[in-house]
Amino acid sequence: MTNLITVNDFVLDAFNPTALAKGIALRMRKRRLELNLTQMGLATKAGVTLGSLKRFENSFEVSLKHLLMIAVVLDATETFGELFSIKQYQSIDEMLSASSPKKRQRGKRND
């Protein structure tokens, strides 16, 4: 199966995976510095390698497991529980339009 979404498919920063990862990494670094932790200190406390932490801060690449381990040490886990949660509707109309059955359609083949 081919990757349907690539980083180059996104032009708006709000939906750009690289921009999102960069923002998370920059906020993580800022919190690390606020807590007066070195990269080595945070890596040790989080149980990740120094290389993984540096790669996250410099290239914005990190595994989900390591990101969660870092977030625990930096006391930043509160929003992970909300990721992919059920949407909270603002009005009855919004809820009704979302719950109306959608007609399934077959995709067109591009041979």
C-alpha contacts under 8 A as a table, 3 or more apart, distances in Angstrom:
res1	aa1	res2	aa2	distance
3	N	6	T	6.93
5	I	9	D	6.40
6	T	9	D	5.41
6	T	10	F	7.67
7	V	10	F	5.96
7	V	16	N	6.73
7	V	17	P	6.47
7	V	18	T	7.00
8	N	11	V	7.29
10	F	13	D	7.61
10	F	15	F	6.45
10	F	16	N	5.29
11	V	15	F	7.61
11	V	16	N	6.66
12	L	15	F	5.62
12	L	16	N	6.13
13	D	16	N	4.86
13	D	19	A	5.88
13	D	20	L	7.63
14	A	19	A	7.36
14	A	20	L	7.10
15	F	19	A	7.80
15	F	20	L	7.36
16	N	19	A	5.24
16	N	20	L	6.19
17	P	20	L	5.07
17	P	21	A	6.09
18	T	21	A	5.12
18	T	22	K	6.02
18	T	60	F	7.33
19	A	22	K	4.99
19	A	23	G	6.16
20	L	23	G	5.18
20	L	24	I	6.33
21	A	24	I	5.11
21	A	25	A	6.10
21	A	60	F	5.49
21	A	61	E	7.30
22	K	25	A	5.06
22	K	26	L	6.06
22	K	59	S	7.92
22	K	60	F	5.30
23	G	26	L	5.16
23	G	27	R	6.18
24	I	27	R	5.22
24	I	28	M	6.07
25	A	28	M	5.00
25	A	29	R	6.13
25	A	56	F	6.26
25	A	57	E	5.42
25	A	60	F	5.92
26	L	29	R	5.10
26	L	30	K	6.17
26	L	57	E	6.94
27	R	30	K	5.02
27	R	31	R	6.18
28	M	31	R	5.18
28	M	32	R	6.09
28	M	74	L	7.89
29	R	32	R	4.95
29	R	33	L	6.20
29	R	57	E	6.79
30	K	33	L	5.19
30	K	34	E	6.15
31	R	34	E	4.93
31	R	35	L	6.25
31	R	74	L	6.96
32	R	35	L	5.25
32	R	36	N	6.36
32	R	37	L	5.40
32	R	38	T	7.34
32	R	39	Q	7.94
32	R	42	L	7.29
32	R	74	L	6.99
33	L	36	N	4.76
33	L	37	L	5.73
33	L	38	T	7.31
34	E	37	L	7.69
37	L	40	M	7.90
37	L	41	G	5.61
37	L	42	L	5.98
38	T	41	G	4.92
38	T	42	L	6.21
39	Q	42	L	5.30
39	Q	43	A	6.03
39	Q	50	L	6.81
39	Q	53	L	6.92
39	Q	54	K	7.33
40	M	43	A	5.05
40	M	44	T	6.02
40	M	50	L	5.84
41	G	44	T	5.23
41	G	45	K	6.20
42	L	45	K	5.14
42	L	46	A	5.92
42	L	70	I	7.40
42	L	73	V	7.50
43	A	46	A	5.18
43	A	47	G	5.89
43	A	48	V	5.03
43	A	49	T	5.79
43	A	50	L	5.44
43	A	53	L	6.31
43	A	70	I	7.66
44	T	47	G	5.18
44	T	48	V	6.47
44	T	49	T	7.34
44	T	50	L	7.76
45	K	48	V	7.99
45	K	73	V	6.75
46	A	66	H	7.93
46	A	69	M	5.32
46	A	70	I	5.21
46	A	72	V	7.51
46	A	73	V	5.92
47	G	69	M	7.16
48	V	52	S	6.52
48	V	53	L	7.08
48	V	66	H	6.41
48	V	69	M	7.68
48	V	70	I	7.95
49	T	52	S	5.23
49	T	53	L	6.56
50	L	53	L	5.18
50	L	54	K	6.12
51	G	54	K	5.09
51	G	55	R	5.98
52	S	55	R	5.11
52	S	56	F	6.23
52	S	62	V	6.72
52	S	66	H	7.94
53	L	56	F	5.12
53	L	57	E	6.29
53	L	62	V	7.73
54	K	57	E	5.10
54	K	58	N	5.92
54	K	59	S	7.98
55	R	58	N	5.19
55	R	59	S	5.22
55	R	60	F	6.46
55	R	61	E	6.01
55	R	62	V	7.14
56	F	59	S	5.54
56	F	60	F	4.25
56	F	61	E	4.69
56	F	62	V	5.30
57	E	60	F	5.65
57	E	61	E	7.93
62	V	66	H	6.47
62	V	67	L	6.30
63	S	66	H	5.27
63	S	67	L	6.13
64	L	67	L	4.98
64	L	68	L	6.15
65	K	68	L	5.27
65	K	69	M	6.28
66	H	69	M	4.96
66	H	70	I	6.12
67	L	70	I	5.17
67	L	71	A	6.08
68	L	71	A	4.92
68	L	72	V	6.22
68	L	77	T	7.29
69	M	72	V	5.28
69	M	73	V	6.72
70	I	73	V	5.33
70	I	74	L	6.31
71	A	74	L	5.03
71	A	75	D	5.85
71	A	76	A	4.79
71	A	77	T	5.53
72	V	75	D	5.06
72	V	76	A	6.15
72	V	77	T	5.96
73	V	76	A	7.74
75	D	78	E	7.99
76	A	79	T	7.48
77	T	80	F	5.55
77	T	81	G	7.51
78	E	81	G	6.37
78	E	82	E	7.89
79	T	82	E	5.29
79	T	83	L	6.81
80	F	83	L	5.32
81	G	85	S	7.68
82	E	85	S	5.19
89	Y	92	I	7.38
89	Y	94	E	6.21
89	Y	95	M	5.78
90	Q	94	E	6.73
90	Q	95	M	7.87
91	S	94	E	5.26
91	S	95	M	6.46
92	I	95	M	5.05
92	I	96	L	6.09
93	D	96	L	5.11
93	D	97	S	6.12
94	E	97	S	5.30
94	E	98	A	6.21
95	M	98	A	5.18
95	M	99	S	6.15
96	L	99	S	5.15
96	L	100	S	6.23
97	S	100	S	5.45
